[in-house]
Amino acid sequence: MLMRYAPRAAISSALIQQVAGVAGYGHICAQIKASVTAPSAVYYPGDENFYNLSEHWAPSSNEMPACVVQPHNTGDVGKTLRIVGKSGTPFSVMSGGHATTPFLSSTTGVHISTAAFTSIEYDEATKRVTFGAGLKVEDLYAALHPHGVNVPGARVTGIGMGGFILGGGYSWHTNQVGLAFDSVEAFELVKPSGEVADVTHQSDPELFFALKGGGNNFGIVTRFKMRTFPQGLVWGGLITFADPNVFPTVTAAVAEFAARTTDPKAGLMSSATVVQGKHTIELFVFYDGPEPPAGIFDKFMNAGPTSNTVTQQNFLTLTNSFKLTEELAGMRAHILGVSVPAYSLNFLEVVNEEAFNENPELVNKSHTFMLLSEPFLPSILSHNKHKTAYPFTKDVAVWDSEKIRDKLEATLVDEGHTGVPTSPLYPNYALWDAPLDRIYGNNLPRLQAVKQRVDPEDVMGLAGGFKIPSASVVRDEL
């Protein structure tokens, strides 16, 4: 559920009310400012850079930090980590600001932005790309486009590659190459001690495992090295249905697609949407080729859409046409994920009922409500020969939204999917109060061992996110 919020000018009084909190960490901000070297910088409330580097697309994910630190090199990242760690100052790390979970990449302490880490280096000989963790997905796609290659990245614009990859990363290419982190061959990591390490499976297999789904528990990742794959023309776009009379036909076609389509080049996201009280079903369709084989998408195309933008185009153009976060910018937002082993017609009908059920909260004209179904092939977790922190079992799929979770999970259990209530939750879709065993499961002991070795002082425990438990430590006051 998304609600519009007040513009920045209207919250100046709220800023004044938080002066006490800001002042509480003012000396820490000053110490960081004195320690970093230009062009690294520290910004305070009132500076435009402060807001640009700390605000999320959904303001419900924002907190008012004491200051924003924008390091331009790994050395200054390390200095900042050592200062906040020694003083016990809460902090956050933000790449693109797409998180819809409060406290995940926001803080009332020191906010660290990776926005300056935007370098891109493509090696034509090895077909590998190395890029900064502060890069937006559309900028990476744009840099790779002239080379005719691509990486598994986000499906809409505005997504920071740092958080996207560290949480897993579902993409249009997931059926073909796995999650985004399955293509990562190296992480440049600034450890809590300030040490900079190039983490690969060969150099540190346990830490490499932990960084693939373990979030921000082990330091700050500043750069990734990924395998690329050839990318030609694609077919895709947005199909919108506003006539309730065709909803049953469209829903049946989605269920058939999920059950019968085995072509890994075909992708679909189906959204039951309520916007200003109006009900629609929106289909984001994709085929990794100039034209899909006959039969895959025909029932959608022929179901009487209200609008249809599907066409043959290059991948960059397609991605730039899906500006969901820009269209919803300034709206409060929450996302909750449910693992869906199979999208039956019965389940999708329940989804529609929950979305369109005239709930008084949803009828409120200021709300936008979406239930987004994302079917993938069952083979998506077979693309990585090494085990990863997420998921802790291979019984996983993804789906979004809230409160209706219990109804949806009960429907799946009734259909025989009894493991759904304990199956892995995708970190990038999980709410802030998700149980830790649903995030890390039986990988937790292994992750704790890595955590103890890499971050024995639990510096990263001062940041938001799904925290791997660590022994308590005593911190010095600066």
N, C-alpha and C positions, 0 to 999 in steps of 0.2 A: 504494500500500500504506500503510495507516494503523495505527499502534501506539499503545496507551495509554501515557501518560507519568506521571511522579510528580507529585503535587500540589505547590503552591508551598511548603508548609511543609517539604517534604522536600529542598528545594534550598538551604536556608540555608547549608550548607557550601560549595556551589558559589558562592554569593554571596561568601563570605569569600575563596575562592580567586581571585576576580576583583577584589579590592580594588585590586591593583596597577594593573590596567587602568583602573579608575574613577578612581583618584588621578591617573593620567596626564593626565586631561582635567578634573580638578577645578577648576583655575584658569580654564579656558574657561567651564565652567558658572557659576562665580561671576561672571565678567565679564558673561555674558548676563543673569544674575539682576539684576545692578546696573543694567543698561541698559534692561530692559523696564519697562513701566508697568502697574500693576494695572488690570484683574484678570489680565493675563498673569502666568504663574508658571513657576517651575522646580522640579521635584520630583526627589527622590533615592531610592535603594533604601531600603525600609522604610516609605515613604509609600504608602498604598493607591492614590493617584492615579498614582503611578509605574507600577504594574503595570497598572492599568486603561487607561492611555493608551499603553502600549508592547507589551502582549501581543497576539499574534495568536490567532485561533481554533484554529490548528494550532501547537502549541508548537515544532515542528521549524522554524518560521520565525522563532523568537525569538532574539535575542541580548541580553546584559545591557549596556545603555547606561550611561554615566557619569551621565547625568541625562536627564530628559524636560522639554522646553520646550513649554508650551502657550500660544502667543500668541493673543490675542483680537482683534488688529487687524493690518492689513497693515504698519503701521509697525514693529511688534515682530518680524514675520516678516523684514522687511528688515534690522533691526539684528542679528538672529540669523545671517542669511546672511552679512552682512559680517564678523562676528566669526569664524565657522567658516572662512570663505574666507581671511581674512588669516592665520589661524594654521595652516591646512592640517588642520583637525580633521575626521575622518570624521563623517558625520552621516546620518540617514535622515529620510524624510518618510512619515507614515502617515495614511491617512484612516480606513478601517474595519477594517484588519487582516485582510483576506481572502486576502492573498497566500500561496500555498503554496510560494513560491520563497525559500529562505533568502537573506538579504542584500539582497533587493529593497526592503523597507521596515523593515529592522532594522540595528542598528549597535552597536559597542562604544564609540562616541563620543557624540555629542549626538543624541538622538532628538527630532524635531520632530513634534508632533501637531497636526493640523488640526481636532481634535474640537470646538473652540469655534466654528468657522465653520459654523453651522447655520441661518442666516437663510433665510427663504423669502418671496419676494414674487411674487405672481401678478397680472398685468395683464390684466384682463378684456377690455379694448378690443383689445389686440394679440394676446391668447392666448399670451403669452410668460411664462415663469417664470424668475426669477433666484434662485439658491440657493447656499449655502455648500458648499465642497468636503468638509467633514467630516460631511455629512449621510449617514445610513443610508438605503438605498433605500426601506424600508417607511415611514419618516417622510415622505419626499417624496411617496410615493403617498397617504399619509393626508391630507396637506395639499391635494393636488390633487383628491381624491375628491369633496368637496362641490361643486366647480366642474364636475364632469362631464368632466374632461380628464385627459390622461395624458402621459407621456414614455416613450421606450424606456429601460427600466432593467433591473436584474438580475431573474432569475427566482426567486430564493430570498431569504430575509431575511438581514440581517446584513452586507450588502455595502456598503462605503463608495462613494459616488458619485464621489469624486475619482479613485481608481485605476481604477475601472470605466470611466469615460469616457475617461481619458487613454490607456488601453490599447486602446480600440476600443469594446467594449460590445455583446455579442450579447444579444438580448432576445426575448421572445415576439412583439414587433412588428417584428423585423428584416426579415422578408419584406415588410412594408408600407412601412416608413420608413427602412430601413437600420440601420447601427450607431448606437449612442448618440451618438457624436461627430458624426454626420451632421446631427443636429438642433441642435447647438450653434452659436449665432450670435456669442457673445462669451465670452472668457476673461478674468477678472481675474487678472493674473499679477504676482507679485512677482519681479522679475528679480534675479539674483545681486548686482547693484550696489545693491539696495534700492529701485530705482525701481519704482513701481506703474503698470502699463499695462493699458488696456482693449483687448485684442487682438481685432480683427475682420478679416474678409477685406478690408474697405475700408481699415482703418488700417495693417495690416501683413500683406499676403497671404502672405509667406514664413513668418513666424512662426506665423500662423494654420494654415498647412499643416503645420508642424512639430509643433504641439501636438496634432494629430489623429493620435495613434499614436506620437509621439516620446518618450513617457514623461516623466521628470523631468529631462530634459537642459537645460532652458532657464529654470528657475526654479521657484517654487512657485505653483501655481494655487490661489486661495482662493475663487473664485466662478465660476459658469457661468450663461449666459443661453441658454435652450433654447426652441425652438418646441414647442407642445403640440398634441395632436389630441383630438378627441372620444372619450370612453370610456364605453360603456354596459355592460350585463351581459355576462358571458363564460360559457363552458362549459369545464370542465376539472377535473383532479384527478389522483390517482395510482392506477394499476392495477398490481397485483402478481400475479405468477404464480410459484408455488412447486412446481408439479407438472412435473417434467422431461419428462413425456410430451407436454405442450402447447408446450414450447419451440420445436420446429420450426415449428409453426403460427404462433406469435407472431413468430418471426424472419422467416418468409416474408411476414407481414403488414407488418412494418417495412420490408422491402425494397420491397414494393409501394407503400407510402405514399411512400417516398423517390423512387421512380421515376415515380409517376403523379399524385401530388397537386400541383395547380397553384394551389389556392386560397391566396392569401397570408395569409388569416386563420387558417389551420390550422398548428399547431406540435406538435412531438414531440421528446422526449428519451427514448432507450431505454438502459437500464442493465443490463448483465450483472453481477450482484453476488454476492459471496461474503461472508457475514457469519457469523462463528463456525462456519465450515465448511459452512454451508447455502447452497445455490445458488438464486437467484431472478432473474427478469427483471422489472424495474420500468419502467413507462412513465409518464412525465409528459406528459399530453396537454393541449392548449389549443386553443380556438377563440374568436376575437374576435367573439363574438355570442352571443345567448341559446341557440342550438342549432345544431349543424353540419348541413350538408346530408347527406342519407342517403348512406351508402356510405363516407364518409371514415374513420370510426373504428369501423364496425360489426364488422369482423373482430376487433378488439381486445376490444370489449365482449362478444363472443360466444365467446371462446376459452377460457372456463372460468377466470376469474381467481380467485385466492385471496381477494383483497380489492379493493374498488373504491370510491374516494371521489369519482368524477366526478359533478358536478352543475352546475346553473346557479347562478351567484353573481356578486357584484361582484368586480372585479379585486383590490381590496385584500384581501378575504377569501381569495381564491385564493392570493395571494402569501404571506399570513401562515400558510397551511397547509403551505407548503414551507419548513420550518425545517432544512434540511440542515446548515448550519454549526453550528446550536445542538445538533442531535442528535449531531454528530461532534466537538463542542468538547472539547478536551483530548486529542485523538488526533493522533499524528504524521501528516503528510500530504505527499504529493508529487503533482504533476500534470504530465503531459507531453502536448503536443498534436501531432496528426498531421493534415495536410491531406487531406481525403477528397473527391475530385471527384464520386464516385458511390458510393452504398451498395448494392452488388449483393448478392444472396442469398449468393453464395459468400463475399464479404468478411465479411458479418455472421456467417456460420457459423464463419469463422476467428476472429472476435472472441469468439464463445461458447467455442470450443475453448481459446483462450488464457486466458479468464477461469476456466473450469471444469476446468482440466487437472490438478488434484490436485498442483500444485507444492507441495513440502514447506513452502516459506515461507508459502504461502497457506492451507495446512491448519492452520497454527498458529492456535489459537482466538482469539488476541488481535488478529487482523488483520481488517480490512475491505478488500475489494478491489473496485473498480468500473471497468468499461470503459463509458464513456458516449458514445453516438453521438448526434450533433446534426445531422440533415439540414435544410438550408435550400434555398430556391429559388436558382437560378443568377443571378437578377437582383438579389440583395441589395446588390451594390456599385454599382448604377446610381442610387442615391437622392441622391448628392452631386454637384453640378455642378462642384465644385472638387476637385482632386487632394489626397490625404491621405498622410501619412507611412506609415501602414499601410492596406492592404497595398501592397507595391511592384509587384505584378501582380494581376490579377483572377482568377487561377487559385488560388482558396483556398476552403476550407471548414474546419470544425473538428471535432475529435474528441480525446478524452482517454486517457492513461495511460503505463507505461514498460517497458523491456527488450524487450517484445513489439513495440516500434516497428519494428524491422528486419523482422520477420515480416509485419507489417501493410503496411508500405510495399512490400515485395517482392510481396505479393499484389496490391496496386493496380497496380504496374508490370506484372505479368503480365497484368493485365486491360486494359493499353494506356495507363494513366495514367503515362507516362514522366516527367512533370515533377514528380511528387510529392516525390522526394528533395531538390529544390531550391526547392520552393514556399514561400511566406511562412508563418512560424509566428506564430500569434496571441500577442502579448506576454503577455497575462494567463494563458496556459496553458503558456508556454515554461519549460523548466528553466533554472537559473542559468547553465549552461554552453552554452546555445544559441549557435551561430555567429552573429556579428553580421550576416553577409550573408543569413542566413535571417530576420532580424528586419527589417532596413532595405533590403537588396538594392540595386537601382540608385538608390534614393532617398538613399543615404548621402552622396554628394558635395553634394547640395542641402542636406541636413541639416547637414553640416559647415560650410557657408557661413553658415547661420543661427546655428549654435553659435558660430562665431568672432565674429560681430557682437554677439550677445546676451550671451555668456559668455566673453569673451576670456581671462579668468584661470582658466577651467575649474573654477569653484567647484562646479558641480553634478557634476563628476567625482569629488568627495569622497563623494557619496551612492551608494547601491546602485542596481542596475538595469542595463539594457542601455545601456552608455555609448558615446556617439558620440565617436570619437577627437578629441583636441584637442592643440594644441601644448603641450609641457611648460612649466610655469611655476615660478618660484622664489617661495616663500612666506615671509613674515616670521614670526619666532617671537614670540609675545606673552609 
